[in-house]
Amino acid sequence: MARTASEALIERLADWGVDTVFGLPGDGIDGIVEGLRRHQDRVRFVPVHHEEAAAFMATAHAKATGKIGVCLATSGPGGMHLLNGLYDARLDHMPVLAITGTPQAPAFGPGSAREVALDRLYGNVAEYNHQIGDPAQVTAVTDAAIRAAYARRGVAHITIPNDMQVADADAGPWPHVAPPATSPVDPQPPAGPAEADVRRLAGFLNETEKIAILAGAGALHARAELLALAQMLGAPIVKTLPGKAAVPDDSPYTTGGIGLLGTRPSEELMKEADALFLVGTDFPYARFLPAPARTAQVDADARETLRAVIPLLKQRSQTPFLAKYQGEMETWRARTATLEDPSRDPIAPQYLMGVISELATDDAILTCDSGTIATWAARHWAIRGNRGFFLSGNLATMAPGLPYAIGIQHAFPGRQVIAFVGDGGFALLMAEFLTAIQHQLPVKVVVSNNNSLGQVLGDRMAPGNPGHGVRPPGPPVNFAAFASTNGAFGAKVDRPGDVREAMSLALASPGPALVDVNVDPDEPPLPGKVEHEQARQFAAALLHGQRDGVTATTTVFSDKI
């Protein structure tokens, strides 16, 4: 049997260390799927239920492993479905390769079925974007695509006409023109910065007094160096949400998160700081940063840069600036803990997240959706030990929590992986729980079910508008029944006294499990520092158009921390 171009593609992926491809079969990629079947001993194919989820899984794989994630979709609508997940990778600077099919080359142009110019469609999302025009160039194009994804920290796209997928890998139509010879080797640039830049950075850090360190996802691998830097400078570490796992939450050097989902101490110290050192982040919300302030930013490898600069720093004793916010954090942690109240009925989402954090292993990985769900995770999922935390950072899209968990569980089969999702986000891609069941992945899904689009509701209330179109009529959906009907562990919880037992049983379950918890629908995701006018506008919106307005208004004021 002749070696096809699709086989050449899969073999080259394996040469690059790719061991998993997430996707959905279709006639537009049948040749590639056959190539995967023939080489299933080297590359595993994970069929999903929606192509968007495949792109999320590939993105999560890249975030959790640092290696390129790969997703596969058929021609036309299949390739279009990948886009949301690919933009998630693009905006969070993750190396992801998208492989799509197109109609047979002779039929493309006159108007064949499913004729979508995917190479044009991907023009904005992809750093590298190429349609194969010759079966003989598959290997070289694959090398170029993967090399570009790594070098530019983004998305690469290869689209292959259906007929070329099954063509002889060496049967190019132009034998007198050979593609360039390439190899599956990524020429890594020097990881550290230039010596002159390191000395300039050391001078900047040594001469500042009230300096804040802002650590992002690019510093997740530099925990020891971040803590050593903070100890040398006597400086607090503030964490972006994607960088939450950079240092433990109980470290005396951190004040937790920043922004609307952050902490009050972080917000206040940013106003007081006269210098800012950004490590591994391009944090986009400038209104939460010190202004004016002197700023330095590390765009090179964070660990190598910090290792180079720390020996040049002057050791400082305990600084009043750090000591002040260490005291503020003690107060913040105590007040935050009071919101994890097991006696509150309806169930407080803070309590639900607190129980998960308490029961999960010290190397558990939590994924979560965007919205109010991210607020509860940001403040009540405690980073300790080797715990991880992943979500859609800059795109902040709905529904990645479950597919992220599946992608990461494939990469780390021995670790506990928990998806903390809202009912709105889970409903969008809930079919992927069937993917977990069919592959017997021990993913644990916790649905914080407030029977609404909670963040949209909060966004409407913030300027004083009543909610509209954000709460469906009728009682909350029973997602646990969906799980148990299909052979997984499922538990529906609507009483606070049942939360701990349900979570314990789910975490102990050897296979996929889902716990659906009806939480307080009137619990607002308030900023870390609530100004009186913000609370007043929330209350006004609740009293003028919101169901259970008086109850919700009481919740707003009682939750101010």
C-alpha positions in Angstrom: 0.0 0.0 0.0 1.4 3.4 -1.0 2.4 5.9 1.7 0.0 8.7 1.4 0.5 12.4 2.0 -1.7 12.1 5.1 0.6 9.5 6.5 3.6 11.8 5.9 1.7 14.5 7.8 1.0 12.2 10.8 4.5 10.8 10.8 5.9 14.4 10.9 3.7 15.3 13.8 5.0 12.4 15.7 8.6 13.4 14.9 7.8 16.7 16.5 6.6 15.0 19.7 2.9 15.3 19.0 1.1 12.4 20.6 -2.6 13.6 20.6 -4.8 15.2 18.0 -8.3 16.4 19.0 -11.0 16.6 16.3 -14.2 15.5 14.6 -14.1 13.2 11.6 -15.7 14.3 8.3 -15.5 13.5 4.6 -13.3 16.5 4.0 -10.5 15.0 6.1 -11.1 11.3 5.6 -7.6 10.8 4.2 -6.1 12.4 7.3 -8.3 10.3 9.7 -7.1 7.2 7.8 -3.5 8.4 8.3 -4.2 8.6 12.0 -5.7 5.1 12.0 -2.6 3.7 10.3 -0.3 5.4 12.8 -2.4 5.1 16.0 0.6 3.6 17.7 2.4 7.0 17.5 -0.4 9.6 17.6 -3.7 9.2 19.4 -6.9 10.6 17.8 -9.5 11.9 20.3 -12.9 12.3 18.6 -15.0 15.1 20.1 -18.6 16.3 19.7 -17.9 19.8 18.5 -14.9 21.2 16.7 -14.9 24.3 18.9 -14.2 22.0 21.8 -11.3 20.4 19.9 -9.6 23.8 19.5 -10.1 24.4 23.3 -8.6 21.0 24.1 -5.6 21.7 21.9 -5.2 25.2 23.6 -5.4 23.7 27.0 -2.9 21.0 26.1 -0.4 23.7 25.0 -1.1 25.8 28.2 -0.5 22.8 30.5 2.4 21.2 28.8 4.2 23.9 26.9 4.1 21.7 23.8 2.1 22.4 20.7 -1.6 21.4 20.7 -3.1 20.0 17.5 -6.8 20.1 16.4 -8.4 18.7 13.2 -11.6 19.7 11.4 -13.3 18.9 8.1 -13.8 21.4 5.3 -16.3 24.3 5.4 -18.3 24.4 8.6 -16.0 22.1 10.5 -13.1 24.5 10.0 -15.3 27.5 10.8 -16.2 25.9 14.2 -12.6 25.8 15.3 -12.2 29.6 15.3 -13.3 30.5 18.8 -10.9 28.1 20.4 -8.1 29.2 18.1 -8.6 32.8 19.0 -8.3 31.7 22.6 -4.9 30.3 21.7 -4.0 33.4 19.7 -4.8 35.9 22.5 -3.1 33.8 25.2 0.0 33.2 23.0 -0.2 29.5 22.9 1.3 27.3 20.1 -1.5 25.4 18.4 -1.7 23.8 15.0 -5.0 23.6 13.2 -5.4 21.1 10.4 -8.4 21.4 8.1 -9.6 19.9 4.8 -10.8 21.6 1.6 -12.7 20.2 -1.4 -10.8 18.4 -4.1 -8.5 20.8 -5.9 -10.1 20.6 -9.3 -13.6 21.4 -7.8 -12.4 24.3 -5.7 -13.4 27.6 -7.3 -16.3 26.8 -9.6 -18.5 26.4 -6.6 -18.3 23.0 -5.0 -20.2 22.0 -1.8 -18.7 23.3 1.4 -16.5 25.6 -0.5 -15.1 27.9 2.2 -11.6 29.5 1.7 -10.4 28.5 5.1 -6.9 29.9 4.4 -8.5 33.3 3.9 -10.8 32.8 6.9 -7.8 32.1 9.1 -5.8 35.1 7.9 -6.3 37.0 11.1 -6.0 34.2 13.7 -3.0 32.4 12.3 0.7 33.3 12.4 1.3 30.7 9.7 -1.4 29.9 7.1 -0.9 27.6 4.1 -3.0 25.5 1.7 -1.1 22.5 0.4 -0.7 22.6 -3.3 1.5 19.5 -3.8 1.6 16.3 -1.8 5.4 16.3 -1.8 5.5 19.5 0.3 3.5 18.2 3.2 6.5 17.4 5.4 8.2 20.8 4.8 5.0 22.8 5.3 4.4 20.9 8.6 7.8 21.7 9.8 7.4 25.4 8.9 3.9 25.6 10.6 5.1 24.0 13.9 8.2 26.1 13.9 6.2 29.3 13.4 3.7 28.3 16.1 6.5 27.9 18.6 8.6 30.9 17.5 5.7 33.3 17.4 3.7 31.8 20.2 0.5 31.5 18.2 -1.7 29.5 15.8 -0.5 27.8 12.7 -2.9 26.5 10.0 -2.5 23.9 7.3 -5.4 23.1 5.0 -5.2 20.1 2.6 -7.5 19.4 -0.4 -9.3 16.1 -0.1 -7.7 14.5 -3.1 -4.2 15.4 -2.0 -4.7 13.7 1.4 -4.8 10.3 -0.3 -2.2 11.0 -3.0 1.1 9.3 -3.0 3.3 11.2 -0.6 6.1 11.4 -3.2 4.0 11.9 -6.3 4.4 15.6 -6.8 3.1 16.9 -10.2 6.3 18.9 -10.7 9.2 16.4 -10.2 11.7 18.9 -11.4 10.9 21.3 -8.5 11.6 19.7 -5.1 10.4 21.1 -1.8 13.2 22.2 0.6 14.6 19.6 2.9 13.7 20.4 6.5 13.9 18.7 9.9 11.6 18.5 12.9 13.9 20.6 15.1 13.0 23.9 16.6 16.0 26.2 16.7 15.5 27.8 20.1 16.7 31.4 20.5 18.7 32.3 23.6 16.3 32.1 26.5 17.9 34.9 28.5 18.3 38.6 27.9 21.4 40.4 26.9 23.9 41.2 29.8 23.4 44.9 29.3 19.7 44.6 29.7 20.1 42.6 32.8 22.3 45.3 34.4 19.8 48.0 33.4 17.0 46.0 35.0 19.1 45.4 38.2 19.7 49.2 38.4 16.0 49.9 38.1 15.0 47.4 40.8 17.7 48.5 43.2 16.8 52.1 43.1 13.1 51.8 43.6 11.3 51.9 47.0 7.7 51.0 46.6 7.8 48.4 43.8 5.1 45.9 42.9 5.8 42.7 41.0 3.0 41.6 38.6 3.3 38.0 37.6 1.5 36.4 34.8 1.2 33.1 32.9 4.6 33.5 31.5 6.0 33.2 35.0 4.3 29.9 36.0 7.5 28.0 35.6 9.5 30.5 37.7 8.0 30.1 41.1 11.2 29.8 43.1 12.7 32.8 41.2 9.7 35.0 41.8 9.8 34.3 45.5 13.5 34.9 45.7 13.0 38.2 43.9 10.3 39.3 46.3 12.5 38.3 49.3 15.4 40.3 47.9 13.4 43.4 47.1 10.9 43.2 50.0 8.2 43.6 47.3 4.7 42.2 47.1 3.7 39.9 44.2 0.4 40.6 42.5 -0.9 37.8 40.2 -2.9 38.1 37.0 -5.7 35.5 36.8 -3.9 33.3 34.2 -0.8 33.6 36.5 -2.7 32.6 39.6 -0.6 29.4 40.1 2.7 31.3 39.8 3.2 31.4 43.6 1.1 29.8 46.4 -1.8 31.8 47.7 -0.6 31.5 51.3 2.8 33.0 50.5 3.6 36.1 52.7 4.8 37.8 49.5 1.6 37.7 47.5 -1.5 39.9 47.7 -3.4 37.7 45.2 -5.1 38.8 42.1 -5.7 42.0 40.3 -8.6 43.6 38.5 -12.3 43.0 39.0 -11.6 39.5 40.2 -8.7 40.5 42.4 -8.3 41.5 46.0 -8.6 44.8 47.8 -5.0 44.8 49.0 -3.8 44.3 45.4 -5.9 47.2 44.2 -4.7 49.5 46.9 -1.0 48.7 46.6 -1.2 49.3 42.9 -2.4 52.8 43.7 0.5 53.4 46.1 3.3 51.8 44.2 5.7 54.1 42.4 7.3 51.3 40.3 6.0 48.2 38.6 7.9 45.1 37.4 5.8 42.9 35.0 7.0 39.3 34.7 5.5 37.1 32.1 2.4 39.2 31.4 1.0 41.7 29.0 -1.9 42.5 31.4 -4.4 44.5 29.2 -6.4 46.4 31.9 -4.3 49.6 32.4 -6.8 51.2 34.8 -5.7 48.7 37.5 -2.0 49.5 37.1 -0.1 52.3 38.9 -0.2 55.6 37.1 2.2 57.3 36.8 4.8 54.8 37.6 8.2 53.6 36.4 7.8 50.3 34.7 10.0 47.4 33.6 8.8 44.3 31.7 10.3 40.9 31.0 9.5 39.6 27.6 12.3 37.0 27.5 12.1 33.7 29.4 11.0 34.8 32.9 13.0 32.1 34.8 16.2 32.7 33.0 15.9 36.5 33.3 15.2 36.4 37.1 18.1 34.0 37.6 20.4 36.4 35.8 19.2 39.6 37.7 18.8 38.3 41.2 22.6 38.0 42.0 22.9 41.7 41.0 20.2 42.9 43.5 20.8 44.4 46.9 19.2 42.5 49.8 16.6 44.7 51.5 15.3 44.2 55.0 11.5 44.1 55.6 10.1 47.1 53.8 7.2 49.1 55.3 5.4 48.8 51.9 5.5 45.0 52.0 4.6 44.8 55.7 1.6 47.1 55.2 0.1 44.8 52.6 0.9 41.7 54.4 -1.3 43.0 57.2 -4.0 43.9 54.7 -3.9 40.4 53.3 -4.4 38.8 56.7 -7.6 40.9 57.0 -8.6 40.0 53.4 -8.1 36.3 53.9 -10.1 36.3 57.1 -13.0 38.2 55.6 -13.0 36.1 52.4 -13.2 32.9 54.6 -16.4 34.2 56.2 -18.1 34.1 52.8 -17.5 30.3 52.7 -20.4 29.9 55.1 -21.9 26.4 55.2 -25.0 27.6 56.9 -26.1 29.9 54.1 -29.2 28.7 52.2 -29.4 29.0 49.2 -25.9 27.7 48.9 -23.1 30.3 48.6 -20.9 29.7 45.5 -18.0 30.7 47.7 -18.7 27.8 50.0 -18.9 25.4 47.1 -15.5 26.5 45.7 -14.1 26.4 49.3 -15.1 22.8 49.7 -13.6 21.9 46.3 -10.4 23.6 47.3 -10.3 21.8 50.7 -10.9 18.3 49.3 -8.8 18.4 46.1 -5.3 17.0 46.0 -2.3 19.2 46.3 -1.4 18.6 42.6 -5.0 19.0 41.3 -5.6 21.1 38.2 -8.7 23.3 38.1 -10.1 24.7 34.9 -12.9 27.1 34.8 -15.2 29.1 32.5 -15.4 32.8 32.1 -17.9 34.9 34.1 -18.9 34.8 37.8 -17.5 31.3 38.0 -14.0 32.8 37.5 -14.6 35.2 40.4 -15.3 32.3 42.8 -12.3 30.3 41.5 -10.0 33.3 41.6 -10.7 34.0 45.3 -11.5 30.6 46.8 -9.4 28.0 44.8 -6.2 28.0 46.9 -2.9 27.4 45.1 -0.8 25.1 47.2 1.7 22.4 46.4 1.8 21.8 42.7 -1.8 22.8 41.9 -2.6 24.3 38.5 -5.2 26.7 37.3 -6.3 27.4 33.7 -8.9 29.5 32.0 -9.5 31.6 28.9 -7.4 34.7 29.7 -7.6 37.5 27.2 -10.5 36.2 25.1 -12.5 35.4 28.2 -14.8 33.2 26.2 -17.6 31.1 27.5 -17.5 27.3 27.8 -13.8 26.3 27.8 -13.8 24.8 31.3 -15.0 21.3 30.3 -12.9 20.9 27.1 -9.9 22.3 28.9 -10.2 19.7 31.5 -10.5 16.9 28.9 -7.4 18.2 27.1 -5.4 18.4 30.3 -6.6 15.1 31.6 -5.2 13.4 28.4 -1.9 15.1 29.0 -1.8 14.2 32.7 -3.7 11.0 33.2 -2.5 10.5 36.8 -3.5 13.9 38.1 -6.9 15.1 39.5 -8.5 17.5 37.0 -11.6 19.4 38.0 -13.7 21.6 35.7 -15.5 24.4 37.7 -18.2 25.7 35.3 -21.4 27.7 35.3 -24.7 26.4 34.0 -24.6 28.8 31.1 -21.1 27.8 29.9 -21.7 24.1 30.6 -24.9 24.1 28.5 -23.0 25.4 25.5 -20.6 22.4 25.2 -22.2 19.8 27.5 -22.0 17.1 24.9 -18.2 17.0 25.6 -19.1 15.3 28.9 -20.0 12.4 26.7 -16.5 12.6 25.3 -15.1 12.2 28.8 -17.5 9.2 29.4 -16.6 7.5 26.1 -12.9 7.8 26.8 -13.3 7.0 30.5 -11.5 10.1 31.6 -11.7 10.7 35.3 -12.6 14.3 34.8 -14.6 15.9 37.6 -17.1 18.5 36.6 -18.8 20.9 39.2 -21.6 23.0 37.9 -22.2 26.1 39.9 -25.9 26.4 38.9 -27.4 29.9 39.5 -29.9 29.4 36.6 -28.7 32.5 34.9 -25.9 34.1 32.9 -24.5 35.5 36.1 -21.7 37.7 34.7 -24.1 39.3 32.1 -26.6 39.9 34.8 -23.8 41.6 36.9 -22.7 43.7 34.0 -26.2 45.0 33.5 -26.7 45.7 37.1 -23.4 47.6 37.5 -24.7 50.8 35.8 -28.1 50.4 37.4 -30.0 48.4 34.8 -32.3 45.6 35.7 -31.6 42.1 34.3 -33.2 41.2 31.0 -32.9 38.0 29.0 -30.3 36.6 31.4 -32.5 34.3 33.5 -34.5 31.5 31.8 -38.0 30.8 33.1 -38.5 27.7 35.2 -36.3 25.9 37.8 -32.6 25.1 37.3 -31.7 22.3 34.9 -30.7 19.0 36.4 -27.4 18.3 34.7 -26.6 15.5 37.1 -29.4 13.4 35.5 -27.6 13.8 32.1 -24.5 12.4 33.7 -26.0 9.5 35.5 -28.2 8.5 32.6 -25.1 8.1 30.4 -23.2 6.0 32.9 -21.2 8.5 34.9 -21.4 9.6 38.5 -24.0 12.3 38.9 -25.2 14.2 42.0 -27.7 17.0 42.3 -27.3 19.2 45.3 -29.7 21.9 46.6 -28.9 21.9 50.3 -25.7 23.2 51.8 -25.4 20.2 54.1 -25.1 17.9 51.1 -22.2 19.7 49.4 -19.3 18.1 51.1 -20.5 14.5 50.8 -21.4 14.9 47.1 -18.0 16.4 46.4 -16.2 13.7 48.3 -18.0 10.9 46.4 -17.3 12.6 43.1 -13.6 13.0 43.7 -13.4 9.4 44.9 -15.1 8.1 41.7 -12.7 6.3 39.4 -14.4 7.6 36.3 -16.0 10.9 35.1 -18.2 12.6 37.6 -20.5 15.6 37.7 -21.9 17.5 40.7 -24.6 20.0 39.9 -25.1 22.5 42.7 -28.0 25.0 42.9 -26.2 28.1 44.3 -27.6 31.4 45.4 -28.9 33.1 42.2 -28.6 36.5 43.8 -24.9 36.3 44.7 -23.2 39.1 42.8 -19.5 39.0 41.8 -18.4 42.2 43.5 -15.0 43.8 42.8 -12.3 43.4 45.5 -12.8 47.0 46.5 -16.5 48.0 46.4 -17.1 51.7 46.3 -20.3 53.0 47.8 -21.7 54.1 44.4 -21.1 50.7 42.9 -23.0 49.0 45.7 -25.8 51.6 45.4 -26.2 51.0 41.7 -26.3 47.2 42.1 -29.0 47.7 44.8 -31.0 50.1 42.6 -31.0 47.6 39.7 -32.1 44.8 41.9 -34.9 46.7 43.5 -36.2 48.0 40.2 -36.7 45.0 38.1 -34.9 42.0 39.5 -36.7 39.0 40.8 -36.1 38.7 44.6 -34.7 42.2 44.6 -34.8 42.8 48.4 -33.0 39.5 49.0 -30.3 40.2 46.5 -29.8 43.8 47.7 -29.2 42.4 51.2 -26.6 40.0 49.7 -24.8 42.8 47.9 -24.2 44.8 51.1 -23.5 41.7 53.4 -20.8 40.5 51.0 -18.8 43.7 50.9 -15.3 42.7 52.0 
